[in-house]
Amino acid sequence: MKDFLKKYLAWFFPGMNIKRWTWLALFGLIVFSFGMHGFLVSNIDKELSFSLMSFLMEEAFFTNLFLIGGFFIFILGVYRINQILIRSVSKDLKKGQLAGKVFVDQVLSHRMSVTVIGGGHGLSTLLRGLKKWTTNINAVVTVADSGGSSGMLRDEFGSIPQGDIRNCLVALAENESFMERFFQYRFKKGKIKGHSLGNLILFALSEQEKNLAKGIGDIGKAFNLMGSVIPAANIPLTLIGEKENGEVIEGEANLPKSDGRIFNLRLKEKDVKPTLEAIKAIQDSDLIIFGPGSLFTSVIANLLIEDLSNEIKQSKACKVYISNMMTQNGETNDMSVEDHMFEIISKIGKLDYIILNKEVSEKQKKRYAERGVAPLKYDLINLLASGVKPIVKKFTNEKKFAHHDPDKLGKCIYEIAKKWRKKK
């Protein structure tokens, strides 16, 4: 009761300018009520309802004066209260941004719930496009990264790799340019040379919080993220891959260094449990999306967590795979789109849609050919026969290398969500 009173009486603290306009609005309401009373009594039998107010309000002039005057006094009070509140909540917004803020809170936050599973740059690309259509986004991110700054912190302290989580946080930020400058800054000198500020913040958070997912959620609130970023597990995972020549390689960063595709992938750790937040996200999803990104080290790495893949199998959500455009050296050499798709289906049971890029420009093909990389091939008849609905459009941007355009992907996912809801 004490907290309740404290919370609501705070509105009447001196200097807030709320009291005066509240009293004015109430006064206007009372005056308007008198006018309404006069209007009503002038239209019923006076013998049944004679009173002081009926006597005063016999003249239409007074009735109208009270009605109109009370109404405008009430509106003035409410308008001034509204101005004070809007000025307070929008003081950090630029001119014209308040409407956008309301649109995000009232429209995007009530649209489809999407869980995206993956890692790497492909995942952050998709998130940039999705946040324009919904803020009900959960990015379940792999914790098997073993290279770069994340790998160094992981090797020295045994922490969950931060790189993919950091990139997703930046991608989901409402003010992405600020978040990028802040979180992606890399130190150039001293013992922390090569580390990004975002990785160090996430590392410090993992040292303080037993539940890193909760800590990441707090970052999301502080930076007004348009979605949630969730680690797939609460411990760092180690990938073990078997290549086509029988070679067994340990570590996500080492797998692409060896020639040939991966034929088998497993976790070094036994009985890995997913985070509760990841399970909840899947249970609440309308759509579950896999990719784009490295098939084995970004997507399948998450699906090797048995409880997570079982939860996805049981989910009634629409399941969508966004296929890569090109093969990946040391991981998916000579694989087709169908090969990619069946690797995922073997873990989760079924897919409803697969998103495919229509074509890659000749210039882009030549640049990739120099690296021994080729466009992924697919057969639409085979895809249709498998029961998956293919969506084939041009999703590339016009840059040097073929990457998915986030806006085109986001719009495509939204259209799939609308179709799926109509079916339900």
C-alpha positions, 0 to 999 in steps of 0.5 A: 500500500505504501509503494502504491501511494508513493508511486501515484502521489509522485505525480503531485510533487511540487514543481511538476506543473501537473497539479494545476492543470489536473485541477483545471481539467476537473473544474472544467468537468464539473462546469460541463456537468452542471451544463449537462444537468441543465440541459437534461432538466429542461427536457423533462417535467419540471414538477418531477425535477425541480431544483436550484440547478434547474431554476438556474438553467432554465435559460438556454444561454446559461446551459450553453455557457456551462456546456461549452465553457466547461468543455473547453476548460477541460480540454485545455487542462488535458492538453497542457498535461499531455504537453508536459508528458510528451515533452518529458518522454521525447526530450531526447528525440529529434524533431519528428521522431516521436511518431516513429517511437509511437509506431514502434511501441504500438504497431511493431511490438504487436506484430508476429513473433520471430525467432532467428537461429544462427550466427555470424554476419548473415544473422545480423543482416537479417535482423537489420531488415526484420526490425523494420517490420516487427520488434518481437524478435528473438535472436538465438545465437551460437556460442561456439565461436573460437576465433578473433577477440572472442576466441582470445577471451574464451581461451584465457577466461573460459567465457562465452564467445561474445562476437556474434552476440555483439553484432546482433546487439548492434543490428537490433539497436534503434540508433544503430550508428551510435551503437556501432561506434560504441560496441564495435570500437577496437583497441589498437594498443596495449594488452587489449589490442584487437579486442572490441569494446562490446566484447569486453563489456559482454565479458564483464557482464558474464563475470558478474551475471550467472545468467548471461541472457538476463544481462544481455536483456539489461543491455537491450533495455539500456540501449532500447533494442528492437528485439532480444539477443539470446545465447543458445547455451550458458557455456562455450561450446566446442565444435568437432567436424569430420571432413570428407577425407576423414580428417577430424578437426576441433574448433569453429575457427579451424574447420574452414582452414582445412579443404573439403566439406564437412560431413559430420559435426558434433559437440565436444561437450556432453548433455548441453542444456539450452538457455531457458530464454531460448526455449521460451522464445521458440515456444512463443514464436509464430516464425522460426528462421534458420540462416542466412549464415555458415550452414554448419558453424552458425546454424547446425551448431545451435541445432546440435543442442538436443533439447533446443532442436527437440523444442523446434520439432514440436513447435507449430510455428512456420519454419523458414530456411534462408539459403546462402547464395554461395558455397563456403570453402572448407565447409560446404564445398560442392554442396547444393541447396537441397543438401543444405536443406536436408542437413537442417531437416535432419535436426528439426523434422521439417521446413515450410519455406525456403528463401532462394536468391534468383541470381548473382551478377557475372561480376560477382561470380568472377570475384568469387571464382578467384576464391574457389567459391561458386553459386549454390545450385538448386532444383526447384522440382526436387524442392517442391517434391520435398514439401517445402515451398520455395520463394525465389527472388533477387535478394542480393545487393549491388555491392562487390560481393553477393550479400543479402539485402536486409530490407528485401529479406525483412519484407519477404519474411513479413509477407510469409508471416501474413500468409501463415496467419491467414492459414491459421 
